[in-house]
Structures are given as structure tokens and as C-alpha cells.
Amino acid sequence: MYFSKPPSFGFLRCIGPKRLIAPIHQLLPYVQFCASTVIQEALARSLVRADEPYEGHSSYYEYLKAKYTRKRDLLANALTNAGFAVPDYSKTPGGGFFIFARAGKEIVDAIPSKYLMAENDAAPGGVARQDWALCQWMAEEIGLLCIPSSPFFSLAKAEQGASDSFIRVAFCKNDETIEAAAKALEKLNNIEAGAGESYNATVASAAGDLN
């Protein structure tokens, strides 16, 4: 109850007229994390128990902090080894379930050109800038599903390129998923500049969902 992931409903996977589906796709990231009144009421009633000792920790909050700090560090290390920059959590607030990672030059240079600036109705401005291209390439060929950063910027800033080098990855996953994602990220170390044009993923069967 304390950290359950919100559901994704079936209509988001349906096929229909572009004029109807595209607006839903654009709206989804902003509404799917809104808890219903019933869930909010249930959570409010259970919060008092969170102050009690839990799993060897002084409270459920301390247990949760230790659990997700370990997951965050596991994924952050994998991203760093693959060529991404991640926040310095000794100086940066570490709340939340996400890492805002910046792609290094080698990774950016390896993005296949077919993904860059392609038409995409879901992307801000209708164009897949570098962050969208990187996420699409990683999903289709590397075996990792991440989130482009541009929806978290204003349209003006995104069109200026402020979000181009960033992706958002989630570590609120089970350990098996994070470990599979770490193995997939290792493949990026073997990609030289421009090699993304012909790169074929070998890890799709162990894809990690980090959205």
C-alpha cells in the first residue's frame, strides 16, 4: 500500500484513430500517478503503523529508505559504467524513485540517425529530439525502456535543447529487473561512435523496464 505502483489501463494499449489516441498518449504521464480518493483514505489510516519497527529497522520509513537507496546505487553505478552521468547524491536531494541521467558523448554519437528528429506526435513539438531518439533506440535495440526528459521541461526549453542529453530511469523495480538492466547497459560500452547505425541488440530477452 505504501509504495504500490499506479495501474496502467487497457485503453492505453488500444488501436484507434490517431486524432483520439495521440492526445491520450500526451496526457498519460501527467495523470497516471494521481491516487484515487479510496486509496488516499486507506493510506491515511495505515500511516500510523509506519512508525513501528519493521524488518530490523526502527520504522517502516527507515526500511524503505535503506531498500531504495541500495536499488538507486545499484542502478546509478550501472549507468555510470555505461557512460551516463548521474547526480552526486551526497550533495543532491535523493528523494523519489527516479534518476535523471545525462548521456555521455560516446552514447549520443552512437544513436542511429533514423531516430533523430523523426516525427513523433507524443514528443513535445511533435519531433523526437535527442532524448526521445535515445530512449527509442534503447527500447528497440538495446533492450531498455526509459523515459525521455523533455516532457519535464517547458516546450520552449525543450526546443532549445535543454533536455536533449537527459533521460529518466526508475529504480522502483525488483532486483532482477535492475540486474538485467545493468547487463544490458554493459553493451553500451562496446558501441563506438557511429556504430549504432548497424547495432543489433543481443539482450532483448532480458530487457529491463526502467520507465
Residue, then its C-alpha position, 0 to 999 in steps of 0.5 A: m500500500y505504501f509504495s504500490k505502483p499506479p495501474s496502467f489501463g487497457f485503453l492505453r494499449c488500444i488501436g484507434p484513430k490517431r486524432l483520439i489516441a495521440p492526445i491520450h498518449q500526451l496526457l498519460p504521464y501527467v495523470q497516471f500517478c494521481a491516487s484515487t480518493v479510496i486509496q488516499e483514505a486507506l493510506a491515511r489510516s495505515l500511516v500510523r503503523a509506519d512508525e513501528p519497527y519493521e524488518g530490523h529497522s526502527s520504522y517502516y520509513e527507515y526500511l524503505k529508505a535503506k531498500y531504495t537507496r541500495k536499488r538507486d546505487l545499484l542502478a546509478n553505478a550501472l549507468t555510470n559504467a555505461g557512460f551516463a552521468v548521474p547526480d552526486y547524491s551526497k550533495t543532491p536531494g535523493g528523494g523519489f524513485f527516479i534518476f535523471a541521467r545525462a548521456g555521455k558523448e560516446i552514447v549520443d554519437a552512437i544513436p542511429s540517425k533514423y531516430l533523430m528528429a523523426e516525427n513523433d506526435a507524443a514528443p513535445g513539438g511533435v519531433a523526437r529530439q535527442d532524448w526521445a531518439l535515445c530512449q527509442w533506440m534503447a527500447e528497440e535495440i538495446g533492450l531498455l525502456c526509459i523515459p525521455s526528459s523533455p516532457f519535464f521541461s517547458l516546450a520552449k526549453a525543450e526546443q532549445g535543447a535543454s533536455d536533449s542529453f537527459i533521460r529518466v530511469a526508475f529504480c522502483k523495480n525488483d532486483e532482477t529487473i535492475e540486474a538485467a538492466a545493468k547487463a544490458l547497459e554493459k553493451l553500451n560500452n562496446i558501441e563506438a561512435g557511429a556504430g549504432e547505425s548497424y547495432n543489433a541488440t543481443v539482450a532483448s530477452a532480458a530487457g529491463d523496464l526502467n520507465 
